[in-house]
Amino acid sequence: MKIMDFNHYPVMKNEAVEYLNINPDGFYVDATLGGGSHSLEIVKKLDKGRLIAIDRDIDAVKHSEEKLKDFIEKDKICIVKDNYVNIKDIVKSCGYEKINGVLVDMGLSFYQIEADRGFSYIKDSALDMRMDRDQKLTAFEVVNTFEKDALRDILYNCGEERYTDMIVREILKRRENKKIETTSELADIAKYAVRNVKYDGGHPAKRLFQALRIFINEEIVNIEPTIDAIEQILEKSGRCVCITFHSLEDRAVKKSFAKYEKGCVCPPDFPVCVCGKKPTIKLITRKPLYPSATEIGENPSSASAKMRVMEKL
């Protein structure tokens, strides 16, 4: 697959840009550049403002450099290959201390799923699952070298898999005779492991692949420090828009937003606040927003998406 075949359906594109409440002269961050569609909509609304776009996938960076080259030439956008957990340092390296808004879309692109990157249990490829192919840890290493307890923790905590023990047991058994090298092999192992139970979670490999991808790319553990950094660099009235695609992500975003909305961290049994911490953000969306029925019809994979928005006080 060529880089220019980088397919990405920007979920809730119009809603995301609307809720950023863009100031044409402001400075914004698209923390998950992907196919560049969200970035394009943001940068088109800027006058004297500027956009910093981040992605750790070099294919996404190369594709978007071509897609957004007119705006790059006009110095309206700066594209950075990095992990959004480093957003504070990235913003500073681009010459800013504060920003007026940030979008974090945590979904995979169709390109990443369809390419030979090991993300899909339907498409046969080598076990990889790295978003940043410069990093060393791959799904192959995890599946073939991690001990039983580590595999159990990954599958249960990152995949919420009900039949964790069955699947891990079969992985350990298979790898004794031969290394597990491809996505098809791993998917067959998961399917075989639960053959005697009524599996009601879709394909038996779905949660296993999700868990490995989340663990390898540190997707959940990076959310809280990223929101922490965003809260620090947002200007007053600046907004953070987060789009998540499964309960673990949404839960982490909701928890991080709540920490800054509450302010006080005193124990519940304290009669008065002694910590002195005040709320620093307000929630623009008390409950998550969902894609429209029309969007879900056009892009069924968007059905699990949730959007949450907060604003700096």
PATIKOL-727905 format. One record per residue (C-alpha): residue number from 1; residue in three letters; x, y, z. Coordinates in steps of 0.25 Angstrom, whole numbers. Each point is the difference from the previous one (the first is absolute). Last residue first. Layout:
BEGIN
pt i=NUM; aa=ALA; x=X; y=Y; z=Z
...
END
This chain:
BEGIN
pt i=313; aa=LEU; x=-44; y=115; z=132
pt i=312; aa=LYS; x=5; y=-10; z=-10
pt i=311; aa=GLU; x=-11; y=-6; z=-8
pt i=310; aa=MET; x=-4; y=-15; z=-1
pt i=309; aa=VAL; x=-6; y=-9; z=-11
pt i=308; aa=ARG; x=-3; y=-14; z=-1
pt i=307; aa=MET; x=-3; y=-8; z=-13
pt i=306; aa=LYS; x=-4; y=-15; z=0
pt i=305; aa=ALA; x=2; y=-9; z=-12
pt i=304; aa=SER; x=-5; y=-15; z=0
pt i=303; aa=ALA; x=-9; y=2; z=-12
pt i=302; aa=SER; x=12; y=6; z=-8
pt i=301; aa=SER; x=3; y=-14; z=-6
pt i=300; aa=PRO; x=-13; y=1; z=-7
pt i=299; aa=ASN; x=5; y=11; z=-10
pt i=298; aa=GLU; x=-11; y=5; z=-9
pt i=297; aa=GLY; x=-11; y=-5; z=8
pt i=296; aa=ILE; x=7; y=4; z=13
pt i=295; aa=GLU; x=1; y=14; z=-6
pt i=294; aa=THR; x=-15; y=1; z=-3
pt i=293; aa=ALA; x=-4; y=-5; z=14
pt i=292; aa=SER; x=8; y=11; z=6
pt i=291; aa=PRO; x=13; y=-2; z=7
pt i=290; aa=TYR; x=-1; y=0; z=15
pt i=289; aa=LEU; x=2; y=11; z=11
pt i=288; aa=PRO; x=5; y=-3; z=14
pt i=287; aa=LYS; x=-8; y=5; z=12
pt i=286; aa=ARG; x=3; y=12; z=7
pt i=285; aa=THR; x=6; y=6; z=-13
pt i=284; aa=ILE; x=6; y=14; z=2
pt i=283; aa=LEU; x=6; y=-4; z=13
pt i=282; aa=LYS; x=7; y=11; z=8
pt i=281; aa=ILE; x=15; y=1; z=2
pt i=280; aa=THR; x=9; y=5; z=11
pt i=279; aa=PRO; x=-8; y=-4; z=13
pt i=278; aa=LYS; x=7; y=5; z=12
pt i=277; aa=LYS; x=10; y=-6; z=9
pt i=276; aa=GLY; x=1; y=6; z=14
pt i=275; aa=CYS; x=4; y=-13; z=7
pt i=274; aa=VAL; x=-7; y=3; z=13
pt i=273; aa=CYS; x=-14; y=-2; z=-5
pt i=272; aa=VAL; x=-10; y=-1; z=11
pt i=271; aa=PRO; x=-7; y=-11; z=8
pt i=270; aa=PHE; x=10; y=-10; z=-5
pt i=269; aa=ASP; x=-7; y=-14; z=-1
pt i=268; aa=PRO; x=1; y=0; z=-15
pt i=267; aa=PRO; x=15; y=1; z=0
pt i=266; aa=CYS; x=6; y=13; z=-6
pt i=265; aa=VAL; x=3; y=1; z=-14
pt i=264; aa=CYS; x=-8; y=12; z=-4
pt i=263; aa=GLY; x=1; y=4; z=-14
pt i=262; aa=LYS; x=-13; y=-7; z=-5
pt i=261; aa=GLU; x=1; y=4; z=-15
pt i=260; aa=TYR; x=14; y=-3; z=0
pt i=259; aa=LYS; x=-1; y=-15; z=5
pt i=258; aa=ALA; x=-13; y=-2; z=-8
pt i=257; aa=PHE; x=7; y=3; z=-13
pt i=256; aa=SER; x=10; y=-11; z=3
pt i=255; aa=LYS; x=-11; y=-10; z=4
pt i=254; aa=LYS; x=-8; y=2; z=-12
pt i=253; aa=VAL; x=12; y=-1; z=-9
pt i=252; aa=ALA; x=4; y=-13; z=7
pt i=251; aa=ARG; x=-14; y=-6; z=-1
pt i=250; aa=ASP; x=-1; y=4; z=-14
pt i=249; aa=GLU; x=13; y=-7; z=-4
pt i=248; aa=LEU; x=-4; y=-13; z=8
pt i=247; aa=SER; x=-14; y=0; z=-6
pt i=246; aa=HIS; x=3; y=0; z=-14
pt i=245; aa=PHE; x=2; y=9; z=-12
pt i=244; aa=THR; x=4; y=14; z=6
pt i=243; aa=ILE; x=-1; y=14; z=-6
pt i=242; aa=CYS; x=5; y=11; z=9
pt i=241; aa=VAL; x=-2; y=15; z=-2
pt i=240; aa=CYS; x=9; y=9; z=9
pt i=239; aa=ARG; x=-4; y=15; z=0
pt i=238; aa=GLY; x=6; y=13; z=3
pt i=237; aa=SER; x=-8; y=10; z=8
pt i=236; aa=LYS; x=12; y=4; z=8
pt i=235; aa=GLU; x=12; y=-5; z=-8
pt i=234; aa=LEU; x=3; y=-15; z=0
pt i=233; aa=ILE; x=14; y=-4; z=4
pt i=232; aa=GLN; x=-1; y=-6; z=13
pt i=231; aa=GLU; x=-14; y=-7; z=-2
pt i=230; aa=ILE; x=7; y=-6; z=-13
pt i=229; aa=ALA; x=11; y=-5; z=8
pt i=228; aa=ASP; x=-9; y=-7; z=10
pt i=227; aa=ILE; x=-9; y=-5; z=-11
pt i=226; aa=THR; x=13; y=-7; z=-6
pt i=225; aa=PRO; x=4; y=-5; z=13
pt i=224; aa=GLU; x=-13; y=-7; z=2
pt i=223; aa=ILE; x=-2; y=-5; z=-14
pt i=222; aa=ASN; x=14; y=-7; z=-1
pt i=221; aa=VAL; x=-3; y=-12; z=9
pt i=220; aa=ILE; x=-12; y=-3; z=-10
pt i=219; aa=GLU; x=7; y=0; z=-13
pt i=218; aa=GLU; x=14; y=-6; z=4
pt i=217; aa=ASN; x=2; y=-4; z=-14
pt i=216; aa=ILE; x=4; y=-15; z=3
pt i=215; aa=PHE; x=-11; y=-1; z=11
pt i=214; aa=ILE; x=-11; y=6; z=-8
pt i=213; aa=ARG; x=3; y=-8; z=-12
pt i=212; aa=LEU; x=1; y=-13; z=8
pt i=211; aa=ALA; x=-13; y=2; z=7
pt i=210; aa=GLN; x=-7; y=4; z=-13
pt i=209; aa=PHE; x=5; y=-13; z=-7
pt i=208; aa=LEU; x=-4; y=-9; z=12
pt i=207; aa=ARG; x=-14; y=7; z=0
pt i=206; aa=LYS; x=-3; y=-3; z=-14
pt i=205; aa=ALA; x=6; y=-14; z=-1
pt i=204; aa=PRO; x=-12; y=-7; z=4
pt i=203; aa=HIS; x=-8; y=7; z=-11
pt i=202; aa=GLY; x=-12; y=7; z=6
pt i=201; aa=GLY; x=-1; y=0; z=15
pt i=200; aa=ASP; x=-11; y=-11; z=2
pt i=199; aa=TYR; x=9; y=-12; z=1
pt i=198; aa=LYS; x=-9; y=-12; z=4
pt i=197; aa=VAL; x=11; y=-9; z=5
pt i=196; aa=ASN; x=7; y=-13; z=-5
pt i=195; aa=ARG; x=7; y=7; z=-11
pt i=194; aa=VAL; x=6; y=11; z=9
pt i=193; aa=ALA; x=15; y=-4; z=-2
pt i=192; aa=TYR; x=-2; y=-4; z=-14
pt i=191; aa=LYS; x=-5; y=14; z=-4
pt i=190; aa=ALA; x=12; y=7; z=7
pt i=189; aa=ILE; x=10; y=-9; z=-6
pt i=188; aa=ASP; x=-6; y=2; z=-14
pt i=187; aa=ALA; x=1; y=15; z=2
pt i=186; aa=LEU; x=15; y=-2; z=4
pt i=185; aa=GLU; x=3; y=-8; z=-12
pt i=184; aa=SER; x=-7; y=9; z=-9
pt i=183; aa=THR; x=8; y=12; z=6
pt i=182; aa=THR; x=13; y=-6; z=-3
pt i=181; aa=GLU; x=12; y=-5; z=7
pt i=180; aa=ILE; x=-3; y=-9; z=12
pt i=179; aa=LYS; x=13; y=-7; z=3
pt i=178; aa=LYS; x=-1; y=-15; z=-1
pt i=177; aa=ASN; x=-1; y=-12; z=10
pt i=176; aa=GLU; x=-1; y=7; z=13
pt i=175; aa=ARG; x=-7; y=12; z=-7
pt i=174; aa=ARG; x=-12; y=-8; z=-1
pt i=173; aa=LYS; x=-2; y=-3; z=15
pt i=172; aa=LEU; x=3; y=14; z=5
pt i=171; aa=ILE; x=-10; y=6; z=-10
pt i=170; aa=GLU; x=-11; y=-11; z=4
pt i=169; aa=ARG; x=2; y=3; z=15
pt i=168; aa=VAL; x=-1; y=15; z=-3
pt i=167; aa=ILE; x=-13; y=-2; z=-8
pt i=166; aa=MET; x=-7; y=-8; z=11
pt i=165; aa=ASP; x=5; y=9; z=11
pt i=164; aa=THR; x=-5; y=12; z=-7
pt i=163; aa=TYR; x=-14; y=-5; z=-2
pt i=162; aa=ARG; x=-8; y=13; z=4
pt i=161; aa=GLU; x=9; y=9; z=-8
pt i=160; aa=GLU; x=0; y=15; z=6
pt i=159; aa=GLY; x=11; y=2; z=-11
pt i=158; aa=CYS; x=10; y=9; z=6
pt i=157; aa=ASN; x=-2; y=-5; z=15
pt i=156; aa=TYR; x=-3; y=-14; z=-3
pt i=155; aa=LEU; x=8; y=-3; z=-12
pt i=154; aa=ILE; x=12; y=8; z=5
pt i=153; aa=ASP; x=0; y=-6; z=14
pt i=152; aa=ARG; x=-2; y=-14; z=-5
pt i=151; aa=LEU; x=12; y=2; z=-9
pt i=150; aa=ALA; x=9; y=5; z=11
pt i=149; aa=ASP; x=-5; y=-11; z=9
pt i=148; aa=LYS; x=4; y=-11; z=-10
pt i=147; aa=GLU; x=14; y=5; z=-3
pt i=146; aa=PHE; x=3; y=9; z=-12
pt i=145; aa=THR; x=9; y=-6; z=-11
pt i=144; aa=ASN; x=-9; y=-4; z=-12
pt i=143; aa=VAL; x=-12; y=8; z=0
pt i=142; aa=VAL; x=7; y=13; z=5
pt i=141; aa=GLU; x=12; y=-2; z=-9
pt i=140; aa=PHE; x=-9; y=-2; z=-13
pt i=139; aa=ALA; x=-9; y=12; z=5
pt i=138; aa=THR; x=11; y=9; z=-2
pt i=137; aa=LEU; x=9; y=8; z=10
pt i=136; aa=LYS; x=12; y=7; z=-7
pt i=135; aa=GLN; x=-5; y=14; z=-3
pt i=134; aa=ASP; x=3; y=6; z=-14
pt i=133; aa=ARG; x=-12; y=-6; z=-6
pt i=132; aa=ASP; x=-9; y=10; z=8
pt i=131; aa=MET; x=-14; y=-6; z=-1
pt i=130; aa=ARG; x=5; y=-13; z=3
pt i=129; aa=MET; x=-9; y=-12; z=-1
pt i=128; aa=ASP; x=10; y=-10; z=-5
pt i=127; aa=LEU; x=-4; y=-14; z=-2
pt i=126; aa=ALA; x=3; y=-3; z=-15
pt i=125; aa=SER; x=-12; y=0; z=-9
pt i=124; aa=ASP; x=-13; y=-7; z=-3
pt i=123; aa=LYS; x=-12; y=10; z=-1
pt i=122; aa=ILE; x=-12; y=-4; z=9
pt i=121; aa=TYR; x=7; y=1; z=13
pt i=120; aa=SER; x=4; y=14; z=-3
pt i=119; aa=PHE; x=11; y=9; z=6
pt i=118; aa=GLY; x=11; y=-8; z=-5
pt i=117; aa=ARG; x=7; y=11; z=-8
pt i=116; aa=ASP; x=-2; y=-5; z=-14
pt i=115; aa=ALA; x=-9; y=11; z=-4
pt i=114; aa=GLU; x=-16; y=-1; z=1
pt i=113; aa=ILE; x=-1; y=4; z=15
pt i=112; aa=GLN; x=10; y=11; z=-1
pt i=111; aa=TYR; x=-6; y=5; z=-13
pt i=110; aa=PHE; x=-14; y=0; z=6
pt i=109; aa=SER; x=5; y=10; z=11
pt i=108; aa=LEU; x=1; y=-4; z=14
pt i=107; aa=GLY; x=-8; y=8; z=10
pt i=106; aa=MET; x=5; y=9; z=12
pt i=105; aa=ASP; x=-5; y=14; z=-6
pt i=104; aa=VAL; x=7; y=10; z=9
pt i=103; aa=LEU; x=-4; y=15; z=-4
pt i=102; aa=VAL; x=7; y=12; z=7
pt i=101; aa=GLY; x=-4; y=14; z=2
pt i=100; aa=ASN; x=5; y=14; z=3
pt i=99; aa=ILE; x=15; y=-3; z=2
pt i=98; aa=LYS; x=10; y=5; z=10
pt i=97; aa=GLU; x=15; y=0; z=1
pt i=96; aa=TYR; x=3; y=0; z=-15
pt i=95; aa=GLY; x=13; y=0; z=-9
pt i=94; aa=CYS; x=-2; y=-13; z=-7
pt i=93; aa=SER; x=10; y=-7; z=10
pt i=92; aa=LYS; x=-10; y=5; z=11
pt i=91; aa=VAL; x=-12; y=-7; z=-6
pt i=90; aa=ILE; x=8; y=-13; z=-1
pt i=89; aa=ASP; x=5; y=1; z=14
pt i=88; aa=LYS; x=-15; y=1; z=5
pt i=87; aa=ILE; x=-5; y=-10; z=-10
pt i=86; aa=ASN; x=10; y=-11; z=4
pt i=85; aa=VAL; x=-12; y=-10; z=3
pt i=84; aa=TYR; x=-4; y=3; z=-14
pt i=83; aa=ASN; x=11; y=-9; z=-5
pt i=82; aa=ASP; x=9; y=6; z=-11
pt i=81; aa=LYS; x=2; y=3; z=-14
pt i=80; aa=VAL; x=-3; y=15; z=-1
pt i=79; aa=ILE; x=-8; y=7; z=-11
pt i=78; aa=CYS; x=0; y=15; z=1
pt i=77; aa=ILE; x=-12; y=8; z=-7
pt i=76; aa=LYS; x=-3; y=14; z=-5
pt i=75; aa=ASP; x=15; y=2; z=-5
pt i=74; aa=LYS; x=-6; y=3; z=-14
pt i=73; aa=GLU; x=8; y=-11; z=-5
pt i=72; aa=ILE; x=-6; y=-9; z=10
pt i=71; aa=PHE; x=-14; y=4; z=-3
pt i=70; aa=ASP; x=3; y=-3; z=-15
pt i=69; aa=LYS; x=6; y=-13; z=4
pt i=68; aa=LEU; x=-12; y=-5; z=8
pt i=67; aa=LYS; x=-2; y=-13; z=-8
pt i=66; aa=GLU; x=14; y=-3; z=-3
pt i=65; aa=GLU; x=5; y=3; z=14
pt i=64; aa=SER; x=-13; y=-8; z=4
pt i=63; aa=HIS; x=5; y=-13; z=-7
pt i=62; aa=LYS; x=14; y=1; z=6
pt i=61; aa=VAL; x=-5; y=2; z=14
pt i=60; aa=ALA; x=-10; y=-11; z=-1
pt i=59; aa=ASP; x=10; y=-9; z=-5
pt i=58; aa=ILE; x=10; y=4; z=11
pt i=57; aa=ASP; x=-10; y=-4; z=11
pt i=56; aa=ARG; x=3; y=7; z=12
pt i=55; aa=ASP; x=-9; y=12; z=-3
pt i=54; aa=ILE; x=-1; y=14; z=4
pt i=53; aa=ALA; x=-6; y=12; z=-7
pt i=52; aa=ILE; x=3; y=15; z=4
pt i=51; aa=LEU; x=-9; y=10; z=-6
pt i=50; aa=ARG; x=2; y=15; z=-1
pt i=49; aa=GLY; x=-9; y=12; z=1
pt i=48; aa=LYS; x=1; y=13; z=-8
pt i=47; aa=ASP; x=-12; y=-4; z=-8
pt i=46; aa=LEU; x=-4; y=-14; z=4
pt i=45; aa=LYS; x=-13; y=-7; z=-4
pt i=44; aa=LYS; x=6; y=-8; z=-11
pt i=43; aa=VAL; x=11; y=-5; z=10
pt i=42; aa=ILE; x=-11; y=-7; z=8
pt i=41; aa=GLU; x=-7; y=-7; z=-11
pt i=40; aa=LEU; x=13; y=-5; z=-6
pt i=39; aa=SER; x=5; y=-5; z=14
pt i=38; aa=HIS; x=-13; y=-8; z=1
pt i=37; aa=SER; x=3; y=-6; z=-13
pt i=36; aa=GLY; x=15; y=-3; z=1
pt i=35; aa=GLY; x=0; y=-15; z=-2
pt i=34; aa=GLY; x=4; y=-2; z=15
pt i=33; aa=LEU; x=4; y=13; z=6
pt i=32; aa=THR; x=-2; y=-4; z=15
pt i=31; aa=ALA; x=3; y=11; z=9
pt i=30; aa=ASP; x=-6; y=11; z=-9
pt i=29; aa=VAL; x=5; y=12; z=7
pt i=28; aa=TYR; x=-5; y=14; z=-1
pt i=27; aa=PHE; x=5; y=14; z=1
pt i=26; aa=GLY; x=-10; y=12; z=-2
pt i=25; aa=ASP; x=-2; y=11; z=-10
pt i=24; aa=PRO; x=-12; y=-6; z=-7
pt i=23; aa=ASN; x=-6; y=-4; z=14
pt i=22; aa=ILE; x=-5; y=-14; z=-1
pt i=21; aa=ASN; x=-12; y=-4; z=9
pt i=20; aa=LEU; x=7; y=-14; z=2
pt i=19; aa=TYR; x=-15; y=-5; z=1
pt i=18; aa=GLU; x=-2; y=3; z=-15
pt i=17; aa=VAL; x=12; y=-6; z=-5
pt i=16; aa=ALA; x=-3; y=-13; z=8
pt i=15; aa=GLU; x=-15; y=0; z=-4
pt i=14; aa=ASN; x=4; y=2; z=-15
pt i=13; aa=LYS; x=10; y=-12; z=0
pt i=12; aa=MET; x=-9; y=-9; z=8
pt i=11; aa=VAL; x=9; y=-12; z=-4
pt i=10; aa=PRO; x=11; y=4; z=-11
pt i=9; aa=TYR; x=-1; y=-12; z=-9
pt i=8; aa=HIS; x=15; y=-4; z=-3
pt i=7; aa=ASN; x=6; y=-6; z=-12
pt i=6; aa=PHE; x=15; y=1; z=-3
pt i=5; aa=ASP; x=0; y=-5; z=-14
pt i=4; aa=MET; x=11; y=11; z=-2
pt i=3; aa=ILE; x=9; y=-8; z=9
pt i=2; aa=LYS; x=0; y=-11; z=-10
pt i=1; aa=MET; x=-6; y=-14; z=4
END
